[in-house]
Amino acid sequence: MNNAHDDDGAPHAFDETDGPADMNGSEGIEGMDGFDDDAADDELDDGPDNSGAFEGEDSLDNDLLEETLRQAAAIMDPVPAQLRQTAVEAYALYALDTRLAELTFDSLVHGLPIRGAVDAPRMLTFRTDELTVDVEVTAHGLMGQLLPPQGARIEVLSGPQLTSPPALTADDLGRFAAELPVTGPFALRLRTDAETVMTEWLRA
């Protein structure tokens, strides 16, 4: 029943090469219903690329969110005026006319313990290329010496303050003293006739 016949009636075996494609007048899947895989792929590749647009929108949204949070923080939690002033004074270290005096000696670090000493003064030395500042800090205040000896106005800087920092004067021999207990972070700012010098910040 599966055999075909020639015109003369002789049986003819079914040829395996006569697949469905040949019987339907088409050549493989590509010809079926006129569908072309390569053409479809080309159309997908040539489609518009919107990834860049999405990235741009994300960047814009992030910038807007950052600005909104910044404005909210300025209203709900503003920076105290004195803290802002302290930051400005700290930035003054970068001014061209202000020099930094580096800490070269601290008795808490380099000094030898003295047996029986109670509340021994803390000895500090700050240096620039041309100026040395020796400072003795006690529970009652501080005193010091400038070398080479010279007069200067010295401001004692500390944390946020509601008023101007306390100031003292070094005499012509470079000596200064004040009954001014130092607590927390502090630094000294010295104004001589030649320059302005600021020491490193230390914790008392």
Secondary structure as GFF3:
##gff-version 3
##sequence-region A 1 204
A	DSSP	beta_strand	4	5	.	.	.	ID=ss1
A	DSSP	beta_strand	11	12	.	.	.	ID=ss2
A	DSSP	alpha_helix	20	23	.	.	.	ID=ss3
A	DSSP	three_ten_helix	32	34	.	.	.	ID=ss4
A	DSSP	alpha_helix	37	45	.	.	.	ID=ss5
A	DSSP	alpha_helix	51	76	.	.	.	ID=ss6
A	DSSP	alpha_helix	81	91	.	.	.	ID=ss7
A	DSSP	three_ten_helix	92	94	.	.	.	ID=ss8
A	DSSP	beta_strand	98	106	.	.	.	ID=ss9
A	DSSP	alpha_helix	107	110	.	.	.	ID=ss10
A	DSSP	beta_strand	122	127	.	.	.	ID=ss11
A	DSSP	beta_strand	132	137	.	.	.	ID=ss12
A	DSSP	beta_strand	142	147	.	.	.	ID=ss13
A	DSSP	beta_strand	152	157	.	.	.	ID=ss14
A	DSSP	beta_strand	167	170	.	.	.	ID=ss15
A	DSSP	beta_strand	175	178	.	.	.	ID=ss16
A	DSSP	beta_strand	185	191	.	.	.	ID=ss17
A	DSSP	beta_strand	196	199	.	.	.	ID=ss18
A	DSSP	beta_strand	202	203	.	.	.	ID=ss19
###
